Amino acid sequence: MRAKEYTKEGQGGLAYEQNVFAAMQAAKVKGLDLGDKPTAGFSNVGYGDIEATYNGKPFNIEIKASAFDQMGGTSFRYEMSGQQFIPVGQIEPDELDMLLQAAQVKAGDIDNFLKAAQEYENNSNITGFPVRVTKDTREKLKTDGLQKAIASNISAKSSFIIKHYNKKQVYYIQVGGAGLFYMGKNPLKLPVPQLQGDINIELRVGYGGSGGKPTVSAGIRLQGRLRTENVSNFTLDDPGSIQALFMQ
């Protein structure tokens, strides 16, 4: 049974996790123990969004609502000293790790931007983001191509994603509209394909409004998205498909 397209408008990540949990409950598969119902932030401290077992063996599952789902994203502070990226908002630790590793390839371009801002502003105190510069400096940085050099879409292959989830003993991922996949290992030997795809990291400089002042503030943002086009024959958001999966 192929994965069904998950199209409910406004369906958030947690709501989809709970939809999957409910479908797995409804399937009533012998030997399948689902553990606790997913709650906000659950996978921060556990082994996936659903920590199930099947015949006593771990069945930890990461869940994404779609094949182009967000995998972390927030604004970052940045310090040239040590080339440190520091998240401003909350983000899951494993997703933060993926973003930071991908972003490091742009640290040199970010440093070049900041060094030029120091020169244009005659201000050695400009050592990171967020940064406040004059509108003239903003235009110079843009004209010189320094802002464009930072803006990028950094692609990391599925092996990058797999490595990070395997570190917390998660070997299965359910993707809305695509179905169930294994990642790296298939300890339960389920008849599902391995995840293929990548994570696309969007890195950019964004300016805030000037509020009528001669200066503008600039920040840096990282946003990750899962991108996969392969489709599984089984999905965990449909009780019938779950029953068929465990009858194989």
C-alpha positions in Angstrom: 0.0 0.0 0.0 1.6 3.3 -1.1 1.9 6.2 1.1 -1.0 8.6 0.9 -0.6 12.3 0.2 -1.0 14.2 3.4 -2.7 17.4 2.5 -4.5 18.8 5.5 -4.0 22.6 5.4 -2.2 24.1 8.4 -1.1 20.7 9.7 1.8 21.3 12.1 4.6 19.0 12.9 3.2 18.0 16.3 -0.3 17.5 14.9 1.1 15.2 12.3 3.1 13.2 14.8 -0.1 12.7 16.8 -1.9 11.7 13.7 0.7 9.0 13.1 0.5 7.9 16.7 -3.3 7.5 16.5 -3.0 5.5 13.2 -0.5 3.2 14.8 -2.8 2.7 17.8 -5.8 2.0 15.5 -3.9 -0.6 13.6 -3.7 -2.8 16.7 -0.6 -4.7 15.6 0.3 -7.5 17.9 3.7 -6.9 19.6 3.7 -3.1 18.7 4.0 -1.0 21.8 3.9 2.8 21.1 5.1 4.2 24.3 4.1 7.8 25.2 2.0 10.1 22.9 4.2 12.7 21.2 4.3 16.1 22.9 6.1 19.4 22.0 9.8 19.1 22.4 9.6 15.3 23.1 12.5 14.3 20.7 14.8 16.8 22.4 15.2 14.4 25.3 14.2 11.1 23.8 15.1 8.8 20.9 12.8 10.2 18.2 9.3 11.6 17.9 7.7 8.2 18.7 9.6 5.7 20.9 7.9 2.4 20.0 9.0 -1.2 20.3 8.1 -4.2 18.2 8.4 -7.6 19.9 10.6 -5.9 22.5 13.0 -4.3 20.0 13.4 -0.5 19.7 11.4 1.1 16.9 12.3 4.8 17.3 10.8 7.0 14.6 11.5 10.5 13.4 8.4 12.1 11.9 8.2 14.9 9.3 4.9 16.3 8.0 6.1 16.5 4.3 8.9 15.6 1.9 10.0 19.3 2.0 9.6 19.7 5.8 11.5 22.3 7.8 14.4 20.7 9.7 15.3 23.5 12.0 15.8 27.2 11.4 16.4 30.4 13.5 18.3 33.6 13.6 21.9 33.4 14.7 24.5 35.6 16.4 27.9 35.2 14.9 31.3 36.0 16.4 34.4 36.3 14.2 36.5 35.1 17.2 36.3 31.4 16.8 33.8 31.7 14.0 31.0 30.9 16.4 27.3 30.6 15.4 25.0 31.1 18.4 21.2 30.4 17.9 18.9 33.1 19.0 15.7 31.0 19.1 15.0 27.5 20.3 15.9 24.6 18.0 16.3 20.8 18.5 19.9 19.8 19.3 20.3 17.4 16.4 18.9 19.9 13.9 21.1 22.6 15.3 24.1 20.4 14.8 23.2 19.8 11.2 22.8 23.6 10.5 26.0 24.5 12.2 28.1 22.0 10.3 26.7 23.2 7.0 27.1 26.8 7.9 30.8 26.5 8.7 31.6 26.4 5.0 30.5 30.1 4.8 32.3 31.4 7.9 35.1 32.9 5.7 32.6 34.8 3.6 30.9 36.1 6.7 34.2 37.3 8.1 35.0 39.1 4.8 31.6 40.9 5.1 32.3 42.0 8.7 35.9 43.1 7.9 34.6 45.3 5.1 32.0 46.7 7.4 34.7 47.6 9.9 36.6 49.4 7.2 33.6 51.3 5.7 32.4 52.3 9.2 35.9 52.9 10.6 34.8 50.8 13.5 36.9 48.0 14.9 34.1 47.1 17.3 32.2 45.4 14.4 33.1 41.8 15.2 29.9 39.8 14.5 26.2 39.6 13.8 23.9 41.3 14.5 25.5 44.4 13.2 24.4 48.0 12.7 25.7 50.0 9.8 24.9 53.1 7.8 22.7 52.8 4.7 25.7 53.8 2.6 27.7 50.9 4.0 24.8 48.5 3.3 24.8 49.6 -0.3 28.6 49.2 -0.6 28.5 45.7 0.9 25.8 44.8 -1.6 27.6 46.4 -4.6 30.9 44.7 -3.6 29.1 41.3 -3.7 29.9 40.6 -0.1 26.3 40.1 0.9 25.7 37.8 -2.1 28.7 35.7 -1.2 27.1 34.8 2.1 23.6 34.1 0.6 23.6 30.4 -0.3 21.8 27.2 -0.5 24.0 24.6 1.0 23.1 21.0 0.2 24.0 18.1 2.5 23.2 14.6 1.3 21.0 12.0 3.1 24.1 10.4 4.6 24.5 13.7 6.6 20.9 13.4 7.9 21.3 9.7 8.6 24.4 10.2 10.6 22.7 12.6 13.0 19.6 10.6 13.6 21.6 7.4 14.0 23.5 9.1 16.8 20.3 9.1 18.9 19.4 5.5 17.9 16.8 6.6 15.4 16.8 4.4 12.3 13.3 5.1 10.8 11.7 8.2 9.5 8.0 8.7 8.5 7.5 11.5 5.9 4.0 12.8 5.2 3.0 12.1 1.6 6.1 9.8 1.1 5.8 7.1 3.8 8.2 5.1 6.0 11.9 4.8 5.3 14.9 3.4 7.2 18.0 5.4 7.8 21.4 3.8 7.6 20.3 0.6 9.3 17.1 -1.5 9.2 17.2 -3.4 12.5 13.6 -4.6 12.3 14.2 -5.7 8.6 11.0 -3.9 7.5 10.2 -4.0 3.8 10.7 -0.2 3.3 13.3 1.7 1.2 16.3 3.6 2.6 15.8 7.4 2.8 17.3 9.2 -0.2 17.5 13.0 -0.5 19.2 15.9 1.1 18.8 18.7 3.5 18.9 22.2 1.9 20.4 24.9 4.2 19.4 28.4 3.3 21.8 31.0 4.7 21.2 34.7 4.3 21.7 38.2 5.7 18.5 40.1 6.5 18.1 43.8 7.3 15.6 45.3 9.7 13.8 48.6 9.1 15.7 51.8 9.8 12.7 53.5 11.6 13.8 56.8 9.9 17.3 56.5 11.3 20.5 56.7 9.1 21.6 53.2 10.2 20.1 49.7 9.7 20.6 46.5 11.6 21.6 43.3 9.9 21.2 39.7 11.2 21.9 36.3 9.9 19.5 33.4 9.5 19.9 29.7 8.8 17.0 27.5 7.6 17.1 23.8 6.9 14.6 21.8 4.8 14.4 18.1 4.1 14.1 17.3 0.4 13.3 13.8 -0.8 11.5 12.5 -3.9 11.4 8.8 -3.2 8.2 7.1 -2.0 7.7 4.1 0.2 5.1 1.4 -0.3 4.1 1.7 3.4 3.1 4.6 5.6 2.5 5.0 9.3 -0.4 7.5 9.0 -2.8 4.8 7.7 -3.9 1.9 9.9 -4.4 -0.4 6.9 -0.9 0.3 5.6 0.6 -0.4 9.0 -1.2 -3.7 9.3 0.1 -4.7 5.8 3.6 -3.6 6.8 3.8 -5.9 9.7 2.1 -8.8 7.9 5.1 -9.0 5.4 
